[in-house]
Amino acid sequence: MVDIHCHLLPGIDDGAKSLYEAVELCRMAEINHITDIILTPHFQEFTDPGVFFALRDEKYEELKEAIEAEGILCRLYSGAEVAATEEMFGFSEWSRLTLAGSRYLLLELPFMHFSPDEMEQYVECIKEQGLIPIIAHAERYSSFHRSPSMMNELLGMDALLQVNLASLTGAFGGNAMHMAYDLIRSEVVSFLSTDAHSLSRRNNNVLAALPTLEQEIPRYYLEQMLIDHPQMILENQVLKL
């Protein structure tokens, strides 16, 4: 598996709190057959991004050295989960936020509310940079729950969708679980990811969920979302559903 969305870098956002926890999450990833991990700390510092970039790069090197010392074989890549806000318009350093240096960017929409016009502006902002937007945990937004037709508009803009594995087991509530399965049954989801934050609260124990998922989702489609499509990000290939 290639995990394109997780918060394993220690002490940079609401993810891993220490280097020890980050290393143990990487160990858990290896046990769960996750071979490649794109580290995606939250980013919203559009007006002053220098501190974020410096801290992210420092923590990345620290974690990479630590897992090598432990003999953990997961390959790490740098990225970000970018918050969609009005401050993003006019930002210029997009290439430093992409997933593994590719043309793909992980975009987090506002959780509370956004209008169709706002959604279009956020997505178009990314596309105008020559980048491909991936909507993080698309199943969790209340705006989509209230107005499912907005999801069709989003797909019409050629945005790609990422869904959290934990949503499929009910960890984020019934609405998120039902929307996640509806999207997967429609085969419009490109990526399944862990969105792991900690060892206890939200981890990357993928194998525990697989028996349930294999009963609900065709094997070929699971492999596309977990392996084939994420691999295309690492290779910077264009993915179109």
C-alpha positions in Angstrom: 0.0 0.0 0.0 1.0 3.6 -0.7 -0.4 6.0 2.0 -0.9 9.5 0.5 -2.5 11.1 3.6 -1.2 10.9 7.2 0.1 13.0 10.0 3.2 11.1 11.2 5.6 14.0 11.4 6.1 14.7 15.1 5.3 18.0 16.8 4.1 19.9 13.7 0.3 19.6 13.8 -2.3 17.5 15.6 -0.6 14.3 14.5 2.2 12.4 16.2 3.3 14.1 19.4 6.8 12.7 19.6 9.5 11.1 17.5 8.9 7.9 19.4 5.3 7.9 18.4 6.2 8.8 14.8 8.7 5.9 14.6 6.1 3.4 16.1 3.5 4.6 13.5 6.1 3.9 10.8 6.7 0.5 12.3 2.9 -0.2 12.4 2.8 0.9 8.7 5.5 -1.6 7.8 3.6 -4.4 9.6 0.5 -3.4 7.7 2.3 -3.7 4.3 2.4 0.1 3.8 5.6 0.4 1.7 5.5 4.1 0.9 4.2 7.0 3.1 3.6 10.6 2.0 3.7 12.8 5.1 1.0 15.4 4.9 1.0 17.9 7.9 -1.7 20.5 7.9 -0.8 23.7 6.1 -2.6 27.0 6.2 0.2 29.6 6.7 -0.2 31.2 3.3 1.0 34.6 4.3 4.2 33.4 6.1 5.0 29.8 5.0 8.7 29.9 5.8 8.4 28.6 9.4 6.2 25.7 8.2 8.6 24.7 5.5 11.6 24.8 7.8 9.9 22.8 10.5 8.5 20.2 8.1 11.8 19.6 6.4 13.6 19.3 9.8 11.1 16.8 11.1 11.1 14.9 7.9 14.9 14.4 8.0 14.7 13.5 11.7 12.0 10.9 11.1 13.8 9.5 8.1 17.0 9.0 10.0 15.2 7.5 13.0 13.4 4.8 11.0 16.6 3.9 9.1 18.3 3.4 12.4 15.5 1.1 13.5 15.6 -0.9 10.3 12.1 0.1 9.3 11.8 -0.2 5.5 9.0 2.3 4.7 9.9 4.9 2.2 9.0 8.5 3.2 8.0 11.4 1.0 7.2 15.0 1.8 3.8 16.7 1.2 1.1 18.7 3.0 -2.7 18.8 3.6 -3.5 22.2 2.4 -6.4 24.1 4.0 -8.8 25.8 1.5 -9.1 29.4 2.7 -9.3 32.9 1.1 -5.6 33.3 1.9 -4.6 30.7 -0.7 -5.4 33.1 -3.6 -2.2 34.9 -4.6 0.0 32.3 -3.0 3.1 31.3 -5.1 5.0 28.5 -3.5 2.6 25.7 -4.5 5.4 23.3 -5.7 6.6 23.0 -2.1 3.2 21.7 -1.0 2.6 18.9 -3.6 2.6 15.2 -2.8 6.1 13.7 -3.2 7.1 16.6 -5.5 4.4 15.5 -8.0 1.7 17.5 -9.8 -0.8 16.4 -7.2 -1.9 18.5 -4.2 -4.0 17.4 -1.2 -6.7 19.9 -0.5 -8.8 20.1 2.7 -12.1 21.9 2.3 -13.8 23.7 5.2 -15.5 21.3 7.6 -18.4 23.5 8.7 -19.7 25.0 5.5 -18.7 26.0 1.9 -20.9 27.1 -1.0 -20.7 25.7 -4.5 -19.1 28.9 -5.7 -16.4 28.8 -2.9 -15.7 25.1 -3.8 -15.2 26.0 -7.4 -12.9 28.9 -6.5 -10.7 26.7 -4.3 -10.4 23.9 -6.9 -9.8 26.3 -9.8 -7.1 28.0 -7.8 -5.2 24.7 -7.6 -5.8 23.8 -11.3 -4.6 27.3 -12.4 -1.2 26.3 -11.0 -1.0 23.3 -13.3 -1.7 21.0 -10.4 -4.3 18.2 -9.9 -6.4 18.7 -6.7 -7.1 15.7 -4.5 -9.9 16.4 -2.0 -8.9 15.0 1.4 -11.5 12.8 3.2 -14.2 13.7 0.7 -16.8 11.8 2.7 -16.5 13.9 5.9 -17.7 17.4 4.8 -21.1 18.5 6.1 -21.7 20.6 3.0 -21.7 17.4 0.9 -24.0 15.6 3.4 -26.5 18.5 3.1 -26.2 18.9 -0.7 -24.9 15.7 -2.3 -25.3 17.3 -5.8 -22.2 19.4 -4.9 -20.2 16.3 -5.2 -21.2 15.9 -8.8 -20.1 19.5 -9.5 -16.8 18.7 -7.9 -16.2 15.6 -10.0 -17.2 17.7 -13.1 -14.2 19.9 -12.3 -11.8 16.8 -12.6 -10.9 16.9 -8.9 -9.9 13.5 -7.5 -11.3 12.1 -4.2 -9.5 10.5 -1.3 -11.5 8.6 1.4 -10.3 7.6 4.9 -10.1 3.9 5.6 -11.5 4.6 9.1 -14.6 6.1 7.7 -15.5 2.7 6.1 -15.5 1.2 9.6 -17.7 3.9 11.1 -15.0 5.8 13.0 -16.3 9.2 11.8 -20.0 8.4 12.2 -22.8 7.1 10.1 -23.0 10.0 7.6 -19.3 9.7 6.7 -19.5 5.9 6.5 -22.6 6.0 4.2 -21.1 8.6 1.9 -17.8 6.8 1.7 -19.5 3.6 0.6 -21.8 5.4 -1.8 -18.8 7.1 -3.4 -16.9 3.8 -3.7 -19.9 2.0 -5.1 -20.0 4.7 -7.8 -16.3 4.1 -8.4 -15.4 7.8 -8.2 -12.9 7.4 -5.3 -9.2 7.4 -6.4 -7.4 6.9 -3.1 -8.0 5.1 0.2 -5.6 6.4 2.9 -5.1 6.1 6.6 -5.2 9.8 7.7 -3.3 8.4 10.7 -2.7 10.8 13.6 -1.6 8.8 16.6 -1.0 5.2 17.9 -4.2 5.3 20.1 -6.7 7.6 18.5 -6.3 7.2 14.7 -3.7 4.8 13.6 -2.7 3.0 10.4 -3.7 -0.6 11.4 -5.0 -1.3 7.9 -5.0 -5.1 8.1 -7.6 -5.0 10.9 -10.1 -3.3 8.5 -9.3 -5.4 5.4 -11.6 -8.4 6.0 -14.6 -6.0 6.3 -13.6 -4.0 3.2 -13.0 -7.1 1.1 -16.6 -8.2 1.7 -17.9 -4.8 0.5 -15.5 -3.7 -2.2 -14.3 -5.6 -5.2 -10.6 -6.7 -4.9 -9.5 -5.0 -8.1 -11.0 -1.6 -7.0 -9.4 -1.9 -3.5 -6.0 -2.5 -5.1 -6.5 0.5 -7.4 -7.3 2.8 -4.4 -4.6 1.4 -2.1 -1.8 0.7 -4.5 -2.2 1.5 -8.2 -3.5 5.0 -8.1 -1.2 6.2 -5.3 1.7 4.7 -7.2 0.9 7.0 -10.0 1.4 10.0 -7.7 4.9 8.7 -6.8 5.6 8.4 -10.6 4.0 11.8 -11.3 1.7 10.2 -13.9 -1.7 11.7 -14.8 -4.6 9.8 -13.4 -8.1 10.2 -14.9 -11.1 8.1 -13.9 
